[in-house]
């Protein structure tokens, strides 16, 4: 037995933590662009907000292998949010850009 502890591989690195936060931020931005921002009285402009959220999800996927599945789900949610947000903006005569 050794008195020196081995480095644990299940610990999160700084890049893993930032990638996870970036993926969650992407989901939040997608939700705001989809129309949930209207509930919070935020100016939801889906043509501006959702592409930024999708790019953030792609950066998170490239940054960490641990959170690639979360980033994939964030990117897919962003695509769905873009479609729903554009439809809500057209139906309610809201701004697109």
mmCIF file as gemmi writes it, N, C-alpha and C atoms, coordinates in Angstrom:
data_model
loop_
_atom_site.group_PDB
_atom_site.id
_atom_site.type_symbol
_atom_site.label_atom_id
_atom_site.label_alt_id
_atom_site.label_comp_id
_atom_site.label_asym_id
_atom_site.label_entity_id
_atom_site.label_seq_id
_atom_site.pdbx_PDB_ins_code
_atom_site.Cartn_x
_atom_site.Cartn_y
_atom_site.Cartn_z
_atom_site.occupancy
_atom_site.B_iso_or_equiv
_atom_site.pdbx_formal_charge
_atom_site.auth_seq_id
_atom_site.auth_asym_id
_atom_site.pdbx_PDB_model_num
ATOM 1 N N . UNK Axp A 1 ? 0.834 -1.172 0 1 0 ? 1 A 1
ATOM 2 C CA . UNK Axp A 1 ? 0 0 0 1 0 ? 1 A 1
ATOM 3 C C . UNK Axp A 1 ? 0.88 1.238 0 1 0 ? 1 A 1
ATOM 4 N N . UNK Axp A 2 ? 0.382 2.23 -0.666 1 0 ? 2 A 1
ATOM 5 C CA . UNK Axp A 2 ? 1.124 3.476 -0.763 1 0 ? 2 A 1
ATOM 6 C C . UNK Axp A 2 ? 0.392 4.568 0.002 1 0 ? 2 A 1
ATOM 7 N N . UNK Axp A 3 ? 1.146 5.467 0.568 1 0 ? 3 A 1
ATOM 8 C CA . UNK Axp A 3 ? 0.514 6.567 1.288 1 0 ? 3 A 1
ATOM 9 C C . UNK Axp A 3 ? 0.144 7.71 0.35 1 0 ? 3 A 1
ATOM 10 N N . UNK Axp A 4 ? 0.577 7.618 -0.886 1 0 ? 4 A 1
ATOM 11 C CA . UNK Axp A 4 ? 0.264 8.652 -1.872 1 0 ? 4 A 1
ATOM 12 C C . UNK Axp A 4 ? -1.026 8.271 -2.585 1 0 ? 4 A 1
ATOM 13 N N . UNK Axp A 5 ? -1.974 9.179 -2.576 1 0 ? 5 A 1
ATOM 14 C CA . UNK Axp A 5 ? -3.241 8.915 -3.26 1 0 ? 5 A 1
ATOM 15 C C . UNK Axp A 5 ? -3.047 9.053 -4.766 1 0 ? 5 A 1
ATOM 16 N N . UNK Axp A 6 ? -3.665 8.153 -5.468 1 0 ? 6 A 1
ATOM 17 C CA . UNK Axp A 6 ? -3.606 8.236 -6.925 1 0 ? 6 A 1
ATOM 18 C C . UNK Axp A 6 ? -4.569 9.301 -7.41 1 0 ? 6 A 1
ATOM 19 N N . UNK Axp A 7 ? -4.25 9.859 -8.556 1 0 ? 7 A 1
ATOM 20 C CA . UNK Axp A 7 ? -5.15 10.866 -9.154 1 0 ? 7 A 1
ATOM 21 C C . UNK Axp A 7 ? -6.417 10.161 -9.614 1 0 ? 7 A 1
ATOM 22 N N . UNK Axp A 8 ? -7.533 10.684 -9.181 1 0 ? 8 A 1
ATOM 23 C CA . UNK Axp A 8 ? -8.803 10.058 -9.536 1 0 ? 8 A 1
ATOM 24 C C . UNK Axp A 8 ? -9.234 10.547 -10.9 1 0 ? 8 A 1
ATOM 25 N N . UNK Axp A 9 ? -9.647 9.627 -11.734 1 0 ? 9 A 1
ATOM 26 C CA . UNK Axp A 9 ? -10.043 9.986 -13.095 1 0 ? 9 A 1
ATOM 27 C C . UNK Axp A 9 ? -11.49 10.471 -13.174 1 0 ? 9 A 1
ATOM 28 N N . UNK Axp A 10 ? -12.251 10.327 -12.097 1 0 ? 10 A 1
ATOM 29 C CA . UNK Axp A 10 ? -13.645 10.756 -12.136 1 0 ? 10 A 1
ATOM 30 C C . UNK Axp A 10 ? -13.823 12.208 -11.723 1 0 ? 10 A 1
ATOM 31 N N . UNK Axp A 11 ? -12.748 12.898 -11.42 1 0 ? 11 A 1
ATOM 32 C CA . UNK Axp A 11 ? -12.833 14.312 -11.061 1 0 ? 11 A 1
ATOM 33 C C . UNK Axp A 11 ? -13 15.154 -12.314 1 0 ? 11 A 1
ATOM 34 N N . UNK Axp A 12 ? -13.713 16.249 -12.171 1 0 ? 12 A 1
ATOM 35 C CA . UNK Axp A 12 ? -13.923 17.152 -13.289 1 0 ? 12 A 1
ATOM 36 C C . UNK Axp A 12 ? -12.741 18.096 -13.439 1 0 ? 12 A 1
ATOM 37 N N . UNK Axp A 13 ? -12.327 18.288 -14.673 1 0 ? 13 A 1
ATOM 38 C CA . UNK Axp A 13 ? -11.298 19.297 -14.915 1 0 ? 13 A 1
ATOM 39 C C . UNK Axp A 13 ? -11.981 20.648 -15.11 1 0 ? 13 A 1
ATOM 40 N N . UNK Axp A 14 ? -11.197 21.678 -15.223 1 0 ? 14 A 1
ATOM 41 C CA . UNK Axp A 14 ? -11.756 23.018 -15.429 1 0 ? 14 A 1
ATOM 42 C C . UNK Axp A 14 ? -12.479 23.098 -16.772 1 0 ? 14 A 1
ATOM 43 N N . UNK Axp A 15 ? -11.922 22.452 -17.779 1 0 ? 15 A 1
ATOM 44 C CA . UNK Axp A 15 ? -12.561 22.466 -19.101 1 0 ? 15 A 1
ATOM 45 C C . UNK Axp A 15 ? -13.906 21.734 -19.068 1 0 ? 15 A 1
ATOM 46 N N . UNK Axp A 16 ? -13.98 20.645 -18.298 1 0 ? 16 A 1
ATOM 47 C CA . UNK Axp A 16 ? -15.25 19.922 -18.17 1 0 ? 16 A 1
ATOM 48 C C . UNK Axp A 16 ? -16.305 20.798 -17.503 1 0 ? 16 A 1
ATOM 49 N N . UNK Axp A 17 ? -15.911 21.502 -16.463 1 0 ? 17 A 1
ATOM 50 C CA . UNK Axp A 17 ? -16.85 22.358 -15.753 1 0 ? 17 A 1
ATOM 51 C C . UNK Axp A 17 ? -17.358 23.484 -16.642 1 0 ? 17 A 1
ATOM 52 N N . UNK Axp A 18 ? -16.447 24.134 -17.36 1 0 ? 18 A 1
ATOM 53 C CA . UNK Axp A 18 ? -16.834 25.232 -18.256 1 0 ? 18 A 1
ATOM 54 C C . UNK Axp A 18 ? -17.714 24.709 -19.384 1 0 ? 18 A 1
ATOM 55 N N . UNK Axp A 19 ? -17.403 23.536 -19.918 1 0 ? 19 A 1
ATOM 56 C CA . UNK Axp A 19 ? -18.212 22.966 -20.99 1 0 ? 19 A 1
ATOM 57 C C . UNK Axp A 19 ? -19.623 22.638 -20.508 1 0 ? 19 A 1
ATOM 58 N N . UNK Axp A 20 ? -19.739 22.12 -19.296 1 0 ? 20 A 1
ATOM 59 C CA . UNK Axp A 20 ? -21.063 21.838 -18.745 1 0 ? 20 A 1
ATOM 60 C C . UNK Axp A 20 ? -21.877 23.102 -18.539 1 0 ? 20 A 1
ATOM 61 N N . UNK Axp A 21 ? -21.238 24.132 -18.004 1 0 ? 21 A 1
ATOM 62 C CA . UNK Axp A 21 ? -21.934 25.407 -17.818 1 0 ? 21 A 1
ATOM 63 C C . UNK Axp A 21 ? -22.317 26.038 -19.153 1 0 ? 21 A 1
ATOM 64 N N . UNK Axp A 22 ? -21.458 25.896 -20.139 1 0 ? 22 A 1
ATOM 65 C CA . UNK Axp A 22 ? -21.744 26.443 -21.467 1 0 ? 22 A 1
ATOM 66 C C . UNK Axp A 22 ? -22.917 25.715 -22.122 1 0 ? 22 A 1
ATOM 67 N N . UNK Axp A 23 ? -22.996 24.405 -21.935 1 0 ? 23 A 1
ATOM 68 C CA . UNK Axp A 23 ? -24.116 23.643 -22.492 1 0 ? 23 A 1
ATOM 69 C C . UNK Axp A 23 ? -25.429 24.019 -21.804 1 0 ? 23 A 1
ATOM 70 N N . UNK Axp A 24 ? -25.389 24.212 -20.506 1 0 ? 24 A 1
ATOM 71 C CA . UNK Axp A 24 ? -26.6 24.614 -19.775 1 0 ? 24 A 1
ATOM 72 C C . UNK Axp A 24 ? -27.011 26.038 -20.165 1 0 ? 24 A 1
ATOM 73 N N . UNK Axp A 25 ? -26.034 26.915 -20.332 1 0 ? 25 A 1
ATOM 74 C CA . UNK Axp A 25 ? -26.334 28.281 -20.789 1 0 ? 25 A 1
ATOM 75 C C . UNK Axp A 25 ? -26.944 28.267 -22.178 1 0 ? 25 A 1
ATOM 76 N N . UNK Axp A 26 ? -26.508 27.344 -23.011 1 0 ? 26 A 1
ATOM 77 C CA . UNK Axp A 26 ? -27.084 27.207 -24.345 1 0 ? 26 A 1
ATOM 78 C C . UNK Axp A 26 ? -28.552 26.794 -24.269 1 0 ? 26 A 1
ATOM 79 N N . UNK Axp A 27 ? -28.874 25.904 -23.357 1 0 ? 27 A 1
ATOM 80 C CA . UNK Axp A 27 ? -30.264 25.484 -23.186 1 0 ? 27 A 1
ATOM 81 C C . UNK Axp A 27 ? -31.12 26.648 -22.696 1 0 ? 27 A 1
ATOM 82 N N . UNK Axp A 28 ? -30.571 27.428 -21.768 1 0 ? 28 A 1
ATOM 83 C CA . UNK Axp A 28 ? -31.312 28.585 -21.251 1 0 ? 28 A 1
ATOM 84 C C . UNK Axp A 28 ? -31.534 29.623 -22.354 1 0 ? 28 A 1
ATOM 85 N N . UNK Axp A 29 ? -30.5 29.916 -23.136 1 0 ? 29 A 1
ATOM 86 C CA . UNK Axp A 29 ? -30.652 30.875 -24.234 1 0 ? 29 A 1
ATOM 87 C C . UNK Axp A 29 ? -31.646 30.38 -25.279 1 0 ? 29 A 1
ATOM 88 N N . UNK Axp A 30 ? -31.635 29.086 -25.543 1 0 ? 30 A 1
ATOM 89 C CA . UNK Axp A 30 ? -32.598 28.529 -26.482 1 0 ? 30 A 1
ATOM 90 C C . UNK Axp A 30 ? -34.025 28.665 -25.964 1 0 ? 30 A 1
ATOM 91 N N . UNK Axp A 31 ? -34.189 28.45 -24.675 1 0 ? 31 A 1
ATOM 92 C CA . UNK Axp A 31 ? -35.514 28.617 -24.076 1 0 ? 31 A 1
ATOM 93 C C . UNK Axp A 31 ? -35.995 30.05 -24.161 1 0 ? 31 A 1
ATOM 94 N N . UNK Axp A 32 ? -35.092 30.999 -23.939 1 0 ? 32 A 1
ATOM 95 C CA . UNK Axp A 32 ? -35.463 32.411 -24.053 1 0 ? 32 A 1
ATOM 96 C C . UNK Axp A 32 ? -35.829 32.745 -25.496 1 0 ? 32 A 1
ATOM 97 N N . UNK Axp A 33 ? -35.057 32.244 -26.443 1 0 ? 33 A 1
ATOM 98 C CA . UNK Axp A 33 ? -35.353 32.502 -27.851 1 0 ? 33 A 1
ATOM 99 C C . UNK Axp A 33 ? -36.612 31.811 -28.333 1 0 ? 33 A 1
ATOM 100 N N . UNK Axp A 34 ? -36.959 30.702 -27.701 1 0 ? 34 A 1
ATOM 101 C CA . UNK Axp A 34 ? -38.137 29.951 -28.111 1 0 ? 34 A 1
ATOM 102 C C . UNK Axp A 34 ? -39.424 30.667 -27.739 1 0 ? 34 A 1
ATOM 103 N N . UNK Axp A 35 ? -39.393 31.499 -26.75 1 0 ? 35 A 1
ATOM 104 C CA . UNK Axp A 35 ? -40.602 32.187 -26.352 1 0 ? 35 A 1
ATOM 105 C C . UNK Axp A 35 ? -40.803 32.23 -24.859 1 0 ? 35 A 1
ATOM 106 N N . UNK Axp A 36 ? -39.98 31.502 -24.123 1 0 ? 36 A 1
ATOM 107 C CA . UNK Axp A 36 ? -40.09 31.562 -22.667 1 0 ? 36 A 1
ATOM 108 C C . UNK Axp A 36 ? -39.62 32.911 -22.141 1 0 ? 36 A 1
ATOM 109 N N . UNK Axp A 37 ? -38.874 33.635 -22.958 1 0 ? 37 A 1
ATOM 110 C CA . UNK Axp A 37 ? -38.471 34.979 -22.578 1 0 ? 37 A 1
ATOM 111 C C . UNK Axp A 37 ? -39.653 35.93 -22.501 1 0 ? 37 A 1
ATOM 112 N N . UNK Axp A 38 ? -40.725 35.599 -23.213 1 0 ? 38 A 1
ATOM 113 C CA . UNK Axp A 38 ? -41.921 36.424 -23.141 1 0 ? 38 A 1
ATOM 114 C C . UNK Axp A 38 ? -42.56 36.348 -21.761 1 0 ? 38 A 1
ATOM 115 N N . UNK Axp A 39 ? -42.443 35.205 -21.101 1 0 ? 39 A 1
ATOM 116 C CA . UNK Axp A 39 ? -42.967 35.065 -19.747 1 0 ? 39 A 1
ATOM 117 C C . UNK Axp A 39 ? -42.163 35.908 -18.752 1 0 ? 39 A 1
ATOM 118 N N . UNK Axp A 40 ? -40.87 36.044 -19.013 1 0 ? 40 A 1
ATOM 119 C CA . UNK Axp A 40 ? -40.007 36.831 -18.14 1 0 ? 40 A 1
ATOM 120 C C . UNK Axp A 40 ? -39.921 38.286 -18.593 1 0 ? 40 A 1
ATOM 121 N N . UNK Axp A 41 ? -40.688 38.642 -19.578 1 0 ? 41 A 1
ATOM 122 C CA . UNK Axp A 41 ? -40.734 39.963 -20.182 1 0 ? 41 A 1
ATOM 123 C C . UNK Axp A 41 ? -39.379 40.36 -20.749 1 0 ? 41 A 1
ATOM 124 N N . UNK Axp A 42 ? -38.699 39.379 -21.353 1 0 ? 42 A 1
ATOM 125 C CA . UNK Axp A 42 ? -37.465 39.629 -22.073 1 0 ? 42 A 1
ATOM 126 C C . UNK Axp A 42 ? -37.792 39.73 -23.55 1 0 ? 42 A 1
ATOM 127 N N . UNK Axp A 43 ? -37.012 40.508 -24.258 1 0 ? 43 A 1
ATOM 128 C CA . UNK Axp A 43 ? -37.243 40.663 -25.683 1 0 ? 43 A 1
ATOM 129 C C . UNK Axp A 43 ? -36.662 39.453 -26.401 1 0 ? 43 A 1
ATOM 130 N N . UNK Axp A 44 ? -37.496 38.479 -26.703 1 0 ? 44 A 1
ATOM 131 C CA . UNK Axp A 44 ? -37.056 37.251 -27.339 1 0 ? 44 A 1
ATOM 132 C C . UNK Axp A 44 ? -36.958 37.465 -28.84 1 0 ? 44 A 1
ATOM 133 N N . UNK Axp A 45 ? -35.766 37.471 -29.353 1 0 ? 45 A 1
ATOM 134 C CA . UNK Axp A 45 ? -35.524 37.598 -30.788 1 0 ? 45 A 1
ATOM 135 C C . UNK Axp A 45 ? -34.848 36.308 -31.237 1 0 ? 45 A 1
ATOM 136 N N . UNK Axp A 46 ? -35.627 35.368 -31.752 1 0 ? 46 A 1
ATOM 137 C CA . UNK Axp A 46 ? -35.078 34.04 -32.024 1 0 ? 46 A 1
ATOM 138 C C . UNK Axp A 46 ? -34.002 34.016 -33.096 1 0 ? 46 A 1
ATOM 139 N N . UNK Axp A 47 ? -34.028 34.934 -34.05 1 0 ? 47 A 1
ATOM 140 C CA . UNK Axp A 47 ? -33.025 34.921 -35.103 1 0 ? 47 A 1
ATOM 141 C C . UNK Axp A 47 ? -31.661 35.399 -34.597 1 0 ? 47 A 1
ATOM 142 N N . UNK Axp A 48 ? -31.612 36.044 -33.454 1 0 ? 48 A 1
ATOM 143 C CA . UNK Axp A 48 ? -30.345 36.464 -32.858 1 0 ? 48 A 1
ATOM 144 C C . UNK Axp A 48 ? -29.885 35.531 -31.748 1 0 ? 48 A 1
ATOM 145 N N . UNK Axp A 49 ? -30.789 35.14 -30.897 1 0 ? 49 A 1
ATOM 146 C CA . UNK Axp A 49 ? -30.419 34.435 -29.673 1 0 ? 49 A 1
ATOM 147 C C . UNK Axp A 49 ? -30.13 32.957 -29.92 1 0 ? 49 A 1
ATOM 148 N N . UNK Axp A 50 ? -30.946 32.305 -30.698 1 0 ? 50 A 1
ATOM 149 C CA . UNK Axp A 50 ? -30.832 30.853 -30.848 1 0 ? 50 A 1
ATOM 150 C C . UNK Axp A 50 ? -29.579 30.433 -31.62 1 0 ? 50 A 1
ATOM 151 N N . UNK Axp A 51 ? -29.17 31.115 -32.691 1 0 ? 51 A 1
ATOM 152 C CA . UNK Axp A 51 ? -27.898 30.709 -33.312 1 0 ? 51 A 1
ATOM 153 C C . UNK Axp A 51 ? -26.7 30.846 -32.382 1 0 ? 51 A 1
ATOM 154 N N . UNK Axp A 52 ? -26.699 31.848 -31.528 1 0 ? 52 A 1
ATOM 155 C CA . UNK Axp A 52 ? -25.63 31.991 -30.533 1 0 ? 52 A 1
ATOM 156 C C . UNK Axp A 52 ? -25.663 30.808 -29.566 1 0 ? 52 A 1
ATOM 157 N N . UNK Axp A 53 ? -26.866 30.385 -29.189 1 0 ? 53 A 1
ATOM 158 C CA . UNK Axp A 53 ? -27.003 29.239 -28.286 1 0 ? 53 A 1
ATOM 159 C C . UNK Axp A 53 ? -26.512 27.95 -28.942 1 0 ? 53 A 1
ATOM 160 N N . UNK Axp A 54 ? -26.78 27.786 -30.215 1 0 ? 54 A 1
ATOM 161 C CA . UNK Axp A 54 ? -26.318 26.58 -30.92 1 0 ? 54 A 1
ATOM 162 C C . UNK Axp A 54 ? -24.797 26.581 -31.04 1 0 ? 54 A 1
ATOM 163 N N . UNK Axp A 55 ? -24.21 27.731 -31.323 1 0 ? 55 A 1
ATOM 164 C CA . UNK Axp A 55 ? -22.749 27.82 -31.399 1 0 ? 55 A 1
ATOM 165 C C . UNK Axp A 55 ? -22.136 27.528 -30.037 1 0 ? 55 A 1
ATOM 166 N N . UNK Axp A 56 ? -22.748 28.013 -28.973 1 0 ? 56 A 1
ATOM 167 C CA . UNK Axp A 56 ? -22.251 27.722 -27.624 1 0 ? 56 A 1
ATOM 168 C C . UNK Axp A 56 ? -22.317 26.226 -27.326 1 0 ? 56 A 1
ATOM 169 N N . UNK Axp A 57 ? -23.36 25.563 -27.784 1 0 ? 57 A 1
ATOM 170 C CA . UNK Axp A 57 ? -23.466 24.113 -27.584 1 0 ? 57 A 1
ATOM 171 C C . UNK Axp A 57 ? -22.393 23.366 -28.364 1 0 ? 57 A 1
ATOM 172 N N . UNK Axp A 58 ? -22.102 23.821 -29.569 1 0 ? 58 A 1
ATOM 173 C CA . UNK Axp A 58 ? -21.06 23.169 -30.359 1 0 ? 58 A 1
ATOM 174 C C . UNK Axp A 58 ? -19.675 23.382 -29.752 1 0 ? 58 A 1
ATOM 175 N N . UNK Axp A 59 ? -19.433 24.559 -29.203 1 0 ? 59 A 1
ATOM 176 C CA . UNK Axp A 59 ? -18.162 24.817 -28.515 1 0 ? 59 A 1
ATOM 177 C C . UNK Axp A 59 ? -18.048 23.933 -27.275 1 0 ? 59 A 1
ATOM 178 N N . UNK Axp A 60 ? -19.135 23.773 -26.545 1 0 ? 60 A 1
ATOM 179 C CA . UNK Axp A 60 ? -19.125 22.911 -25.361 1 0 ? 60 A 1
ATOM 180 C C . UNK Axp A 60 ? -18.862 21.458 -25.737 1 0 ? 60 A 1
ATOM 181 N N . UNK Axp A 61 ? -19.399 21.023 -26.865 1 0 ? 61 A 1
ATOM 182 C CA . UNK Axp A 61 ? -19.183 19.643 -27.302 1 0 ? 61 A 1
ATOM 183 C C . UNK Axp A 61 ? -17.727 19.406 -27.678 1 0 ? 61 A 1
ATOM 184 N N . UNK Axp A 62 ? -17.108 20.394 -28.265 1 0 ? 62 A 1
ATOM 185 C CA . UNK Axp A 62 ? -15.711 20.259 -28.665 1 0 ? 62 A 1
ATOM 186 C C . UNK Axp A 62 ? -14.764 20.398 -27.473 1 0 ? 62 A 1
ATOM 187 N N . UNK Axp A 63 ? -15.202 21.12 -26.464 1 0 ? 63 A 1
ATOM 188 C CA . UNK Axp A 63 ? -14.337 21.412 -25.324 1 0 ? 63 A 1
ATOM 189 C C . UNK Axp A 63 ? -14.141 20.206 -24.411 1 0 ? 63 A 1
ATOM 190 N N . UNK Axp A 64 ? -15.163 19.394 -24.241 1 0 ? 64 A 1
ATOM 191 C CA . UNK Axp A 64 ? -15.084 18.31 -23.267 1 0 ? 64 A 1
ATOM 192 C C . UNK Axp A 64 ? -15.772 17.061 -23.8 1 0 ? 64 A 1
ATOM 193 N N . UNK Axp A 65 ? -15.103 15.936 -23.633 1 0 ? 65 A 1
ATOM 194 C CA . UNK Axp A 65 ? -15.704 14.664 -24.046 1 0 ? 65 A 1
ATOM 195 C C . UNK Axp A 65 ? -16.757 14.197 -23.057 1 0 ? 65 A 1
ATOM 196 N N . UNK Axp A 66 ? -16.652 14.648 -21.812 1 0 ? 66 A 1
ATOM 197 C CA . UNK Axp A 66 ? -17.571 14.201 -20.774 1 0 ? 66 A 1
ATOM 198 C C . UNK Axp A 66 ? -18.983 14.742 -20.99 1 0 ? 66 A 1
ATOM 199 N N . UNK Axp A 67 ? -19.106 15.956 -21.496 1 0 ? 67 A 1
ATOM 200 C CA . UNK Axp A 67 ? -20.412 16.584 -21.652 1 0 ? 67 A 1
ATOM 201 C C . UNK Axp A 67 ? -20.851 16.671 -23.114 1 0 ? 67 A 1
ATOM 202 N N . UNK Axp A 68 ? -20.354 15.784 -23.957 1 0 ? 68 A 1
ATOM 203 C CA . UNK Axp A 68 ? -20.758 15.808 -25.359 1 0 ? 68 A 1
ATOM 204 C C . UNK Axp A 68 ? -22.224 15.455 -25.542 1 0 ? 68 A 1
ATOM 205 N N . UNK Axp A 69 ? -22.738 14.555 -24.743 1 0 ? 69 A 1
ATOM 206 C CA . UNK Axp A 69 ? -24.151 14.195 -24.891 1 0 ? 69 A 1
ATOM 207 C C . UNK Axp A 69 ? -25.058 15.346 -24.452 1 0 ? 69 A 1
ATOM 208 N N . UNK Axp A 70 ? -24.68 16.043 -23.398 1 0 ? 70 A 1
ATOM 209 C CA . UNK Axp A 70 ? -25.451 17.211 -22.966 1 0 ? 70 A 1
ATOM 210 C C . UNK Axp A 70 ? -25.391 18.311 -24.023 1 0 ? 70 A 1
ATOM 211 N N . UNK Axp A 71 ? -24.226 18.507 -24.611 1 0 ? 71 A 1
ATOM 212 C CA . UNK Axp A 71 ? -24.084 19.521 -25.653 1 0 ? 71 A 1
ATOM 213 C C . UNK Axp A 71 ? -24.877 19.144 -26.905 1 0 ? 71 A 1
ATOM 214 N N . UNK Axp A 72 ? -24.936 17.862 -27.234 1 0 ? 72 A 1
ATOM 215 C CA . UNK Axp A 72 ? -25.749 17.42 -28.37 1 0 ? 72 A 1
ATOM 216 C C . UNK Axp A 72 ? -27.218 17.693 -28.106 1 0 ? 72 A 1
ATOM 217 N N . UNK Axp A 73 ? -27.668 17.397 -26.9 1 0 ? 73 A 1
ATOM 218 C CA . UNK Axp A 73 ? -29.06 17.673 -26.545 1 0 ? 73 A 1
ATOM 219 C C . UNK Axp A 73 ? -29.335 19.174 -26.566 1 0 ? 73 A 1
ATOM 220 N N . UNK Axp A 74 ? -28.368 19.975 -26.152 1 0 ? 74 A 1
ATOM 221 C CA . UNK Axp A 74 ? -28.524 21.432 -26.183 1 0 ? 74 A 1
ATOM 222 C C . UNK Axp A 74 ? -28.613 21.938 -27.624 1 0 ? 74 A 1
ATOM 223 N N . UNK Axp A 75 ? -27.815 21.375 -28.52 1 0 ? 75 A 1
ATOM 224 C CA . UNK Axp A 75 ? -27.859 21.795 -29.926 1 0 ? 75 A 1
ATOM 225 C C . UNK Axp A 75 ? -29.182 21.383 -30.576 1 0 ? 75 A 1
ATOM 226 N N . UNK Axp A 76 ? -29.658 20.188 -30.277 1 0 ? 76 A 1
ATOM 227 C CA . UNK Axp A 76 ? -30.943 19.749 -30.83 1 0 ? 76 A 1
ATOM 228 C C . UNK Axp A 76 ? -32.097 20.57 -30.267 1 0 ? 76 A 1
ATOM 229 N N . UNK Axp A 77 ? -32.021 20.895 -28.981 1 0 ? 77 A 1
ATOM 230 C CA . UNK Axp A 77 ? -33.034 21.761 -28.375 1 0 ? 77 A 1
ATOM 231 C C . UNK Axp A 77 ? -32.976 23.153 -28.995 1 0 ? 77 A 1
ATOM 232 N N . UNK Axp A 78 ? -31.782 23.612 -29.344 1 0 ? 78 A 1
ATOM 233 C CA . UNK Axp A 78 ? -31.637 24.898 -30.012 1 0 ? 78 A 1
ATOM 234 C C . UNK Axp A 78 ? -32.292 24.906 -31.378 1 0 ? 78 A 1
ATOM 235 N N . UNK Axp A 79 ? -32.139 23.819 -32.116 1 0 ? 79 A 1
ATOM 236 C CA . UNK Axp A 79 ? -32.788 23.734 -33.436 1 0 ? 79 A 1
ATOM 237 C C . UNK Axp A 79 ? -34.309 23.749 -33.296 1 0 ? 79 A 1
ATOM 238 N N . UNK Axp A 80 ? -34.825 23.011 -32.335 1 0 ? 80 A 1
ATOM 239 C CA . UNK Axp A 80 ? -36.264 23.014 -32.077 1 0 ? 80 A 1
ATOM 240 C C . UNK Axp A 80 ? -36.727 24.385 -31.597 1 0 ? 80 A 1
ATOM 241 N N . UNK Axp A 81 ? -35.921 25.022 -30.754 1 0 ? 81 A 1
ATOM 242 C CA . UNK Axp A 81 ? -36.274 26.343 -30.238 1 0 ? 81 A 1
ATOM 243 C C . UNK Axp A 81 ? -36.291 27.384 -31.335 1 0 ? 81 A 1
ATOM 244 N N . UNK Axp A 82 ? -35.4 27.236 -32.314 1 0 ? 82 A 1
ATOM 245 C CA . UNK Axp A 82 ? -35.383 28.185 -33.424 1 0 ? 82 A 1
ATOM 246 C C . UNK Axp A 82 ? -36.683 28.091 -34.22 1 0 ? 82 A 1
ATOM 247 N N . UNK Axp A 83 ? -37.121 26.888 -34.517 1 0 ? 83 A 1
ATOM 248 C CA . UNK Axp A 83 ? -38.352 26.702 -35.284 1 0 ? 83 A 1
ATOM 249 C C . UNK Axp A 83 ? -39.555 27.22 -34.502 1 0 ? 83 A 1
ATOM 250 N N . UNK Axp A 84 ? -39.659 26.839 -33.247 1 0 ? 84 A 1
ATOM 251 C CA . UNK Axp A 84 ? -40.793 27.28 -32.422 1 0 ? 84 A 1
ATOM 252 C C . UNK Axp A 84 ? -40.748 28.788 -32.195 1 0 ? 84 A 1
ATOM 253 N N . UNK Axp A 85 ? -39.553 29.321 -31.922 1 0 ? 85 A 1
ATOM 254 C CA . UNK Axp A 85 ? -39.421 30.75 -31.685 1 0 ? 85 A 1
ATOM 255 C C . UNK Axp A 85 ? -39.767 31.583 -32.904 1 0 ? 85 A 1
ATOM 256 N N . UNK Axp A 86 ? -39.365 31.132 -34.078 1 0 ? 86 A 1
ATOM 257 C CA . UNK Axp A 86 ? -39.711 31.859 -35.302 1 0 ? 86 A 1
ATOM 258 C C . UNK Axp A 86 ? -41.217 31.793 -35.552 1 0 ? 86 A 1
ATOM 259 N N . UNK Axp A 87 ? -41.818 30.636 -35.275 1 0 ? 87 A 1
ATOM 260 C CA . UNK Axp A 87 ? -43.269 30.52 -35.47 1 0 ? 87 A 1
ATOM 261 C C . UNK Axp A 87 ? -44.017 31.42 -34.481 1 0 ? 87 A 1
ATOM 262 N N . UNK Axp A 88 ? -43.578 31.45 -33.232 1 0 ? 88 A 1
ATOM 263 C CA . UNK Axp A 88 ? -44.215 32.32 -32.23 1 0 ? 88 A 1
ATOM 264 C C . UNK Axp A 88 ? -44.041 33.781 -32.61 1 0 ? 88 A 1
ATOM 265 N N . UNK Axp A 89 ? -42.868 34.156 -33.1 1 0 ? 89 A 1
ATOM 266 C CA . UNK Axp A 89 ? -42.634 35.547 -33.48 1 0 ? 89 A 1
ATOM 267 C C . UNK Axp A 89 ? -43.497 35.962 -34.671 1 0 ? 89 A 1
ATOM 268 N N . UNK Axp A 90 ? -43.689 35.06 -35.619 1 0 ? 90 A 1
ATOM 269 C CA . UNK Axp A 90 ? -44.524 35.391 -36.784 1 0 ? 90 A 1
ATOM 270 C C . UNK Axp A 90 ? -45.99 35.454 -36.39 1 0 ? 90 A 1
ATOM 271 N N . UNK Axp A 91 ? -46.438 34.522 -35.562 1 0 ? 91 A 1
ATOM 272 C CA . UNK Axp A 91 ? -47.85 34.5 -35.17 1 0 ? 91 A 1
ATOM 273 C C . UNK Axp A 91 ? -48.207 35.718 -34.316 1 0 ? 91 A 1
ATOM 274 N N . UNK Axp A 92 ? -47.298 36.11 -33.413 1 0 ? 92 A 1
ATOM 275 C CA . UNK Axp A 92 ? -47.607 37.228 -32.514 1 0 ? 92 A 1
ATOM 276 C C . UNK Axp A 92 ? -47.123 38.581 -33.065 1 0 ? 92 A 1
ATOM 277 N N . UNK Axp A 93 ? -46.671 38.615 -34.298 1 0 ? 93 A 1
ATOM 278 C CA . UNK Axp A 93 ? -46.13 39.822 -34.921 1 0 ? 93 A 1
ATOM 279 C C . UNK Axp A 93 ? -44.982 40.409 -34.116 1 0 ? 93 A 1
ATOM 280 N N . UNK Axp A 94 ? -44.184 39.568 -33.52 1 0 ? 94 A 1
ATOM 281 C CA . UNK Axp A 94 ? -43.018 39.995 -32.741 1 0 ? 94 A 1
ATOM 282 C C . UNK Axp A 94 ? -41.815 40.179 -33.637 1 0 ? 94 A 1
ATOM 283 N N . UNK Axp A 95 ? -40.762 40.771 -33.091 1 0 ? 95 A 1
ATOM 284 C CA . UNK Axp A 95 ? -39.555 40.996 -33.897 1 0 ? 95 A 1
ATOM 285 C C . UNK Axp A 95 ? -38.765 39.709 -34.105 1 0 ? 95 A 1
ATOM 286 N N . UNK Axp A 96 ? -38.248 39.521 -35.308 1 0 ? 96 A 1
ATOM 287 C CA . UNK Axp A 96 ? -37.42 38.378 -35.589 1 0 ? 96 A 1
ATOM 288 C C . UNK Axp A 96 ? -35.963 38.676 -35.31 1 0 ? 96 A 1
ATOM 289 N N . UNK Axp A 97 ? -35.514 39.854 -35.694 1 0 ? 97 A 1
ATOM 290 C CA . UNK Axp A 97 ? -34.118 40.251 -35.47 1 0 ? 97 A 1
ATOM 291 C C . UNK Axp A 97 ? -34.084 41.215 -34.367 1 0 ? 97 A 1
